[in-house]
Amino acid sequence: MEFENWWLLAIPAFFTLGWIAARVDIKQLVSESRTLPRGYFKGLNFLLNEQPDKAIDAFIEIVKLDPETVELHFALGNLFRGRGETERAIRVHQNLLARPDLPQEHKVHAQYELGQDYLNAGLLDRAEETFNLLVETQYSAQAHRALLEIYQREKEWTRAIEAAGALQESGAGGRQKEIAQFYCELAQDELVHTHADAAIVLLEKALAADRKNVRATMLMGDAFLAKDDIEAALLAWRRVEHQSVPHVALVAQRLMDGYRAVGRSQEGVNLLKFYLAEASSIDLLEVVFQAVLELEGVDAATQMVSDELRRTPTLLGLDKLLEARLLDAPPEMRSELSMVKNLVHGYTQKLARYQCSNCGFKARQYYWQCPGCSKWESYPPRRTEELNVMN
């Protein structure tokens, strides 16, 4: 009971001490704010009201009056860079670095900001040199991330692999997907120069980094094909099914050509029909349609397209059905059917696009790296209309 009474008496004392501490903090804050130039608050107000041009003018005046304001130099440089005035941003950060009395902490910060200026300006050599100075500092992860971006822009894939590995080691997250793609880029270059064996070695490294990398498996088949080993190529391309069934559409033509080359066309058609039943795709339908037309005739091809259209109704599928109908249409109906097909086909060309799931960039061809946002593997292997039907 005595303990409880003592505690009740202590509560007001703690409250009084807290009130005194708060008053001291407020007085210190007011005192410090009075030492700041009036233009600082004007600039801050302009920023809050989303008026960066006026904020820049206000901060420039402060810097002229008090060149020692390091933090304002940083703010000013970032504002210039944000507005696309990279030359002015570079000058601000270079002026900071030229100061002999600049503390080491601010010097490293200024180097990082300068590297960002160079990167934004497209001065990749200078940016690379600047960020390399930062890899052993507290900006190590940011520097490696910037270097990774630079090496990708320059298509320096070996150095990109090293930068991505350094990022992983720094604890900045996994980069296995990107590393696998970099190996694929190197392998593709070897294939262009008909170095199939060297490409296979690189593709094995890609799959070791990311066993689900569809591109590496597709290129592995291409490498075996370059060595005239069609059976090995077919086995490689069929492995795409185990990585991602929707991506089979990207390798369908390779498979059909391979089975045709070894004299097993019907086996190829049956396999592609199975894939089509598993994952509807207009690209896969196109390959199956042409193969069925060649091996089984117009009626079988028309029936196959009609069944697929009922299962997945799309204008792209309708366009293919009209093409099939035209093949055996009576002469008196061909003119009208052809007119309807041309109208549908013209409209479907706008729908026959792949679309990046990250930035929305649309393209006629399939990209492993988006041309818009540079993100890897951001394109679903289906056309935009198919995606809308599925959603």
KARACOR-V306425 format. One record per pair of residues at least 24 apart in sequence whose C-alpha atoms are under 8 Angstrom apart, sorted by the first residue. I is the first residue (numbers start at 1). GAP is how many residues later the second one is. Records with the same first field share a line. If there is no record, write none. Layout:
# KARACOR-V306425
I = GAP + GAP
This chain:
# KARACOR-V306425
37 = 25
52 = 27
56 = 24
70 = 26 + 36
74 = 36
78 = 35
81 = 36 + 39
86 = 31 + 32 + 34 + 35
87 = 34
89 = 25 + 28
90 = 24 + 27 + 28
108 = 26 + 29
112 = 27 + 31
119 = 31
124 = 26
141 = 26 + 29 + 31
157 = 25 + 26 + 28 + 29
158 = 24 + 25 + 28
176 = 33 + 34
177 = 32 + 33 + 36 + 199
178 = 198
179 = 27 + 30
180 = 25 + 26 + 27 + 29 + 30 + 33 + 36
181 = 25 + 32 + 34 + 35 + 195
182 = 24
184 = 31 + 32 + 35
187 = 32
188 = 31
191 = 32
194 = 32
196 = 27 + 28 + 30 + 31
197 = 26
199 = 24
212 = 31 + 32
213 = 30
214 = 26 + 29 + 30 + 33
215 = 153
218 = 33
230 = 28 + 31 + 32
231 = 27
233 = 25
234 = 24 + 25
245 = 30 + 33 + 34
246 = 33 + 34 + 35 + 135 + 136
247 = 134
248 = 27 + 36
249 = 32 + 34 + 35 + 132
250 = 33 + 34 + 131
252 = 32 + 35
253 = 34
256 = 31 + 35
266 = 29
280 = 28 + 32
281 = 101 + 105
282 = 34 + 35 + 100 + 101 + 104
283 = 99
286 = 34
298 = 26 + 29 + 30
312 = 77
313 = 76
314 = 71 + 72 + 75
315 = 29 + 33
316 = 29 + 32 + 35 + 36 + 69
318 = 26
319 = 25 + 26 + 29
351 = 32 + 33 + 34
352 = 31 + 32 + 33
353 = 30 + 31
354 = 25 + 26 + 27 + 28 + 29 + 30
355 = 24 + 25 + 28 + 29
356 = 24
